[in-house]
């Protein structure tokens, strides 16, 4: 009579095979009472439990993880690939019912939380850890050249207008500059880009702000952007 080699003391019924290295009392080792117990208290099972990694070890792990990401450029092609992947079985919601009614319920729940629960909003903002991306930094540099100290970057959720968070704002002249990247494209949102652009301009306009939209593709021509900004601020 062979006992379970995972340590529960019960009679082993299933021999080792692919996915299970030892004799076990259950068809899959995860159902073994001892394995379940160890998973409920994972800290003690970790060989690093209670130990601190040295700075040298941390640097080695960091370099190793960075190496794994080589060859995965964060380009439009990569973003498109990820978008297509998440549309199919790669999406955790694949095959699950997600009706317009459910979407509307989620939207309403989020609206209520953002309106009434300040602690939730603060936790959400700190969790986002938002910082200006490369394109936004380029817009910032152009603004510093064309109109120094006029526009302030608030895209890190420092400023809310209604339920929207603008990228750059001039509170004195009531002007907003928005940078639209891939996230705002028709490919990602499913609505025409000109419609989305007009909707954003109209939304801020109801609060008394004029808005200029700068698309990522336009940043290739600095002189053109500078001229658009000069016309906008005049």
C-alpha positions as CSV (number, residue, x, y, z in Angstrom):
1,X,0.0,0.0,0.0
2,X,1.5,3.3,-1.1
3,X,0.7,6.6,0.7
4,X,0.3,9.9,-0.9
5,X,3.7,11.5,-1.5
6,X,2.3,15.0,-1.2
7,X,2.2,14.5,2.6
8,X,-1.5,14.1,3.5
9,X,-1.2,10.5,4.7
10,X,-4.0,9.1,2.6
11,X,-3.7,6.1,0.3
12,X,-2.2,7.0,-3.1
13,X,-4.5,6.0,-6.0
14,X,-2.9,7.8,-8.9
15,X,0.6,7.3,-10.2
16,X,2.9,10.1,-11.5
17,X,2.3,11.4,-15.0
18,X,2.5,14.6,-16.9
19,X,1.5,17.5,-14.6
20,X,1.9,15.3,-11.5
21,X,5.4,14.3,-10.4
22,X,4.4,12.1,-7.3
23,X,2.0,9.5,-6.3
24,X,-1.2,11.2,-5.1
25,X,-4.5,10.4,-3.4
26,X,-6.4,12.5,-5.9
27,X,-6.6,12.6,-9.7
28,X,-4.9,16.0,-9.7
29,X,-2.5,17.0,-7.0
30,X,-4.2,20.3,-6.4
31,X,-7.1,18.4,-4.9
32,X,-4.9,16.8,-2.3
33,X,-5.8,18.1,1.2
34,X,-2.2,18.8,2.1
35,X,-1.6,20.8,-1.2
36,X,-4.8,22.8,-0.6
37,X,-3.5,23.6,3.0
38,X,-0.2,24.7,1.7
39,X,-1.8,27.0,-1.0
40,X,-4.0,28.6,1.7
41,X,-0.7,29.7,3.5
42,X,1.7,30.2,0.6
43,X,4.2,32.4,2.5
44,X,5.8,29.6,4.4
45,X,6.0,27.4,1.3
46,X,8.1,30.1,-0.4
47,X,11.9,29.4,0.0
48,X,12.4,33.2,0.2
49,X,9.8,33.6,3.0
50,X,11.2,35.9,5.7
51,X,14.3,36.7,3.7
52,X,15.3,40.0,2.0
53,X,16.8,40.1,-1.4
54,X,20.1,42.1,-1.8
55,X,20.3,45.0,-4.1
56,X,22.5,43.0,-6.4
57,X,19.9,40.2,-6.6
58,X,17.2,42.7,-7.3
59,X,19.3,44.2,-10.2
60,X,19.9,40.8,-11.7
61,X,16.1,40.0,-11.6
62,X,15.3,43.4,-13.1
63,X,17.9,42.9,-16.0
64,X,16.5,39.4,-16.6
65,X,12.9,40.6,-16.9
66,X,14.0,43.5,-19.2
67,X,15.7,40.9,-21.4
68,X,12.5,39.0,-21.8
69,X,10.8,42.1,-23.2
70,X,13.4,42.6,-25.9
71,X,12.0,42.1,-29.4
72,X,8.5,43.4,-28.3
73,X,8.5,46.9,-29.6
74,X,5.8,49.2,-28.3
75,X,4.9,50.3,-31.8
76,X,1.6,50.8,-33.6
77,X,2.0,47.3,-35.1
78,X,2.5,45.8,-31.6
79,X,-0.5,47.6,-30.3
80,X,-2.6,46.5,-33.2
81,X,-1.5,42.9,-32.6
82,X,-2.5,43.1,-28.9
83,X,-5.8,44.7,-29.9
84,X,-6.6,41.8,-32.3
85,X,-5.5,39.3,-29.7
86,X,-7.8,40.6,-27.0
87,X,-10.7,40.5,-29.4
88,X,-10.6,36.7,-29.5
89,X,-10.0,33.9,-27.1
90,X,-7.1,35.8,-25.5
91,X,-9.6,38.1,-23.9
92,X,-10.7,36.9,-20.4
93,X,-14.2,37.9,-21.2
94,X,-14.3,35.8,-24.4
95,X,-17.6,33.8,-24.7
96,X,-19.1,35.6,-21.7
97,X,-22.3,37.6,-22.1
98,X,-21.6,41.3,-21.9
99,X,-24.7,43.1,-23.1
100,X,-25.2,46.9,-23.5
101,X,-27.4,46.7,-20.3
102,X,-24.4,45.3,-18.3
103,X,-22.1,47.9,-19.8
104,X,-24.5,50.7,-18.8
105,X,-24.7,49.3,-15.3
106,X,-20.9,49.3,-15.0
107,X,-20.7,52.9,-16.3
108,X,-23.4,54.1,-13.9
109,X,-21.6,52.4,-10.9
110,X,-18.3,54.1,-11.8
111,X,-20.0,57.5,-12.2
112,X,-21.6,57.2,-8.7
113,X,-18.2,56.2,-7.2
114,X,-16.4,59.0,-8.8
115,X,-19.1,61.5,-7.7
116,X,-19.6,60.4,-4.1
117,X,-16.6,58.3,-3.0
118,X,-13.5,60.6,-2.6
119,X,-11.5,57.7,-1.0
120,X,-12.2,55.5,-4.0
121,X,-11.2,58.3,-6.5
122,X,-7.9,58.9,-4.5
123,X,-7.1,55.2,-4.5
124,X,-7.8,54.9,-8.2
125,X,-5.6,57.9,-9.0
126,X,-2.7,56.7,-6.9
127,X,-3.0,53.2,-8.5
128,X,-2.8,54.6,-12.0
129,X,0.5,56.3,-11.2
130,X,0.0,58.5,-14.3
131,X,2.9,60.2,-15.9
132,X,3.3,62.1,-19.2
133,X,4.2,59.8,-22.1
134,X,6.7,60.6,-24.8
135,X,4.2,62.3,-27.1
136,X,2.8,64.4,-24.2
137,X,6.4,65.4,-23.2
138,X,7.0,66.5,-26.8
139,X,3.8,68.7,-26.7
140,X,5.0,70.1,-23.4
141,X,8.3,71.1,-24.9
142,X,6.6,72.8,-27.9
143,X,4.3,74.7,-25.5
144,X,7.3,75.8,-23.5
145,X,8.7,77.2,-26.7
146,X,5.6,78.8,-28.1
147,X,3.9,80.1,-24.9
148,X,6.0,79.5,-21.8
149,X,4.2,79.0,-18.5
150,X,0.8,79.4,-20.1
151,X,-0.4,75.8,-20.2
152,X,-0.2,73.4,-17.2
153,X,0.0,69.6,-17.6
154,X,-2.9,68.0,-15.7
155,X,-3.1,64.7,-17.5
156,X,-2.0,62.9,-14.3
157,X,-5.6,63.4,-12.9
158,X,-4.8,66.7,-11.1
159,X,-7.7,68.4,-12.8
160,X,-11.2,67.1,-13.6
161,X,-13.7,68.9,-15.7
162,X,-17.0,67.1,-15.2
163,X,-16.0,63.5,-15.7
164,X,-13.1,64.2,-18.1
165,X,-9.4,64.7,-17.3
166,X,-7.8,67.0,-19.9
167,X,-4.1,66.9,-20.8
168,X,-3.1,70.6,-20.8
169,X,-5.1,73.5,-19.4
170,X,-4.9,77.3,-19.4
171,X,-7.2,78.4,-16.6
172,X,-6.8,82.1,-17.3
173,X,-8.0,82.1,-20.9
174,X,-10.1,78.9,-20.5
175,X,-8.3,76.8,-23.1
176,X,-7.5,73.1,-23.2
177,X,-5.1,71.2,-25.4
178,X,-5.7,67.4,-25.8
179,X,-3.2,64.9,-27.2
180,X,-4.9,62.0,-29.0
181,X,-2.9,58.9,-29.5
182,X,-3.7,55.3,-30.6
183,X,-6.3,55.0,-27.7
184,X,-8.5,57.6,-29.4
185,X,-8.4,56.1,-32.9
186,X,-11.4,54.6,-34.7
187,X,-9.6,51.3,-34.7
188,X,-9.6,51.2,-30.9
189,X,-12.8,53.0,-30.0
190,X,-15.1,51.9,-32.9
191,X,-16.3,55.4,-33.7
192,X,-15.0,57.8,-36.5
193,X,-12.1,59.9,-35.3
194,X,-13.7,63.2,-36.4
195,X,-16.9,62.3,-34.4
196,X,-14.8,61.5,-31.3
197,X,-12.9,64.8,-31.7
198,X,-16.0,66.9,-32.0
199,X,-17.5,65.1,-29.0
200,X,-14.5,66.0,-26.8
201,X,-14.5,69.6,-28.0
202,X,-18.2,69.9,-27.4
203,X,-17.9,68.4,-23.9
204,X,-15.4,70.9,-22.6
205,X,-17.2,73.7,-24.4
206,X,-20.2,73.3,-22.1
207,X,-17.9,74.1,-19.2
208,X,-16.6,77.3,-21.0
209,X,-13.4,75.9,-22.4
210,X,-12.1,76.1,-26.0
211,X,-10.2,72.9,-27.0
212,X,-7.5,72.1,-29.5
213,X,-6.9,68.4,-30.4
214,X,-3.4,67.4,-31.4
215,X,-3.1,63.9,-32.9
216,X,0.0,61.8,-32.5
217,X,0.6,61.6,-36.2
218,X,0.7,65.4,-36.4
219,X,3.7,65.6,-34.1
220,X,6.0,64.6,-37.0
221,X,5.8,68.2,-38.2
222,X,6.9,70.5,-35.3
223,X,6.4,73.7,-37.3
224,X,2.8,72.8,-38.2
225,X,2.0,72.1,-34.6
226,X,3.6,75.4,-33.4
227,X,1.5,77.3,-35.9
228,X,-1.7,75.6,-34.9
229,X,-1.0,76.4,-31.2
230,X,-0.2,80.1,-32.0
231,X,-3.5,80.5,-33.9
232,X,-5.4,78.7,-31.0
233,X,-4.0,81.0,-28.2
234,X,-4.7,84.1,-30.3
